[in-house]
Amino acid sequence: MEGLFKFMKICGQLKKVKRTGWVNQNVKSPESVADHMYRMAMMTFLLEDPNVVLDKTRCMKLAIVHDLAESIIGDITPQDGVTKEEKYRLEKEAMDSITASVGDKIGDEILNLWEEYEARETIEARSVKDLDVFEMILQAYEYEEDENRFGDLQDFFNSTEGKLKHPAVKRWDSHLRNMRNDKLSKK
């Protein structure tokens, strides 16, 4: 029982960890990692395309575990100067610790989901990565709109240009960029 409550508390930490990219950009009320993961999980319902067959339940599970390690190590961004190998090592250690608290069966499932997401070898993992990227620029658009600072978060849009693969997410990306460009042209 102690381990289950430890796990619940670790998950709760994600509500307190603010997304570093937004903090660094001086966003007034930056989202938490939990906020980000929740919207991603909800977006899995919308992954519809006649040419892509997905296990949406698996996608949802991937979305809710993909940043779980950040409850211990924080939100490390590319600007933090941590190599991909070191970030993976830190996250893996955190995931090993987190999953040890819930027992073998549940812990193994969570760890396997996280490893699947990291490897990006399944269509579900690649689709959830697309959601991760798209959710970030959707959030950037919302911050620009809410704080009347259109154009200020351009780096987020530049860093994601052309990276999406899932057909539905690519359509969302195109629509979002068109909406943003309309706002920028009226600035």
C-alpha atoms as one frame of an Amber mdcrd trajectory, in Angstrom:
protein
   0.000   0.000   0.000   2.862   2.387   0.811   4.236   1.997  -2.711   0.887
   2.842  -4.306   0.622   6.064  -2.322   4.217   6.909  -3.172   3.343   6.454
  -6.858   0.223   8.633  -6.537   2.278  11.353  -4.860   4.917  11.186  -7.608
   2.184  11.559 -10.234   0.828  14.521  -8.287   4.211  16.217  -8.536   3.571
  16.658 -12.263   0.895  19.225 -11.361   3.629  21.338  -9.724   6.332  21.026
 -12.390   5.982  23.964 -14.770   7.004  23.471 -18.404  10.481  24.954 -18.677
  10.062  26.381 -22.180   7.182  28.572 -21.028   8.961  29.636 -17.847  12.008
  30.636 -19.925   9.738  32.676 -22.218   8.227  34.541 -19.246   4.718  33.236
 -19.856   2.523  34.678 -17.103   0.920  31.417 -15.998   2.854  28.509 -17.532
   1.185  25.140 -17.822   2.345  22.205 -15.741   3.640  18.949 -17.159   0.363
  17.359 -16.001  -1.618  19.955 -17.975   0.376  19.104 -21.091   0.009  15.342
 -20.657  -3.720  15.588 -19.965  -4.477  17.488 -23.160  -2.294  15.076 -25.133
  -4.249  12.141 -23.670  -7.547  13.786 -24.634  -6.235  14.483 -28.136  -5.709
  10.746 -28.672  -9.498  10.481 -29.122  -9.126  12.722 -32.190  -6.465  10.683
 -34.001  -8.711   9.733 -36.903  -7.474   8.931 -40.370  -8.714   6.255 -42.777
  -5.135   5.350 -43.734  -3.776   4.921 -40.192  -4.920   2.146 -37.856  -4.111
   2.946 -34.239  -4.759   1.422 -30.844  -6.098   4.626 -29.272  -6.120   3.155
 -25.778  -2.409   2.451 -26.150  -1.903   5.989 -27.465  -3.657   7.379 -24.406
  -1.469   5.305 -22.100   1.660   6.455 -23.933   0.555  10.078 -23.583   0.045
   9.836 -19.840   3.392   8.171 -19.134   5.675   9.892 -21.660   6.791  12.686
 -19.287   6.327  10.845 -15.973  10.065  10.989 -15.227   9.800  14.780 -15.066
   8.103  14.387 -11.684  11.608  13.605 -10.380  14.090  15.208 -12.791  12.085
  18.222 -13.944  11.405  19.361 -17.509  14.721  19.296 -19.373  14.687  21.212
 -22.653  17.193  21.231 -25.530  18.330  24.667 -24.304  19.463  23.186 -20.972
  22.670  21.804 -22.472  21.969  18.195 -21.473  22.861  15.636 -24.131  20.154
  13.294 -25.414  22.073  10.363 -23.907  22.305  12.007 -20.478  18.632  13.030
 -20.569  17.661   9.454 -21.428  19.856   8.112 -18.595  18.296  10.513 -16.064
  14.781   9.722 -17.240  15.428   5.963 -17.221  16.727   6.106 -13.640  13.659
   8.109 -12.617  11.317   5.696 -14.400  12.989   2.691 -12.768  12.487   4.316
  -9.359   8.885   5.334 -10.055   7.799   1.992 -11.444   9.461   0.037  -8.634
   6.917   1.535  -6.231   3.873  -0.119  -7.863   5.007  -3.710  -8.242   6.140
  -5.789 -11.176   2.986  -6.089 -13.283   1.926  -2.429 -13.244   5.492  -1.158
 -13.072   6.509  -3.234 -16.076   3.553  -1.955 -18.097   4.374   1.686 -17.324
   8.083   1.220 -17.994   7.409  -0.645 -21.248   5.079   2.129 -22.403   7.709
   4.760 -21.624  10.387   2.760 -23.464   8.032   2.313 -26.437   7.479   6.073
 -26.571  11.205   6.756 -26.364  12.058   4.232 -29.118   9.339   5.520 -31.508
   9.242   2.133 -33.228   5.448   1.750 -33.217   2.866   3.791 -35.091   1.268
   4.587 -31.720   4.509   5.977 -30.269   5.198   8.061 -33.374   1.629   9.385
 -33.364   1.858  10.341 -29.692   5.168  12.105 -30.381   3.308  14.102 -33.020
   0.724  15.003 -30.386   3.542  16.063 -28.041   4.942  18.422 -30.682   1.546
  19.727 -31.807   0.285  20.286 -28.262   3.339  22.464 -27.631   2.662  24.777
 -30.571  -1.055  24.857 -29.823  -0.123  25.986 -26.315   2.278  28.573 -27.771
  -0.536  29.917 -29.957  -2.828  30.136 -26.920  -0.201  32.003 -24.896   0.383
  34.436 -27.751  -3.376  34.983 -28.001  -4.071  35.178 -24.250  -1.152  37.502
 -23.550  -1.497  39.544 -26.748   2.040  38.722 -27.826   1.664  37.300 -31.327
   5.003  36.407 -32.845   6.877  36.234 -29.526   6.899  32.432 -29.447   8.029
  31.978 -33.051  10.936  29.730 -32.012   8.473  27.011 -31.004   6.864  27.115
 -34.444  10.236  27.161 -36.210  11.522  24.158 -34.261   8.517  22.028 -35.216
   8.126  22.970 -38.883   7.771  19.854 -41.062   8.264  17.384 -38.189   4.775
  15.892 -38.002   3.895  12.609 -39.723   0.377  11.576 -38.678  -2.047  12.839
 -41.373  -4.611  14.226 -38.926  -1.995  16.018 -36.835  -0.438  17.444 -39.989
  -3.857  18.858 -40.933  -4.234  20.406 -37.465  -0.746  21.870 -37.731  -1.516
  23.443 -41.111  -4.772  24.919 -39.818  -3.135  26.286 -36.667  -0.298  27.875
 -38.620  -2.820  29.465 -41.013  -4.833  30.882 -38.096  -1.641  32.233 -36.530
  -0.431  33.748 -39.805  -3.795  35.528 -40.169  -3.387  37.004 -36.685   0.220
  37.994 -37.404  -0.767  39.740 -40.638  -3.276  41.877 -38.684  -0.780  42.761
 -35.966
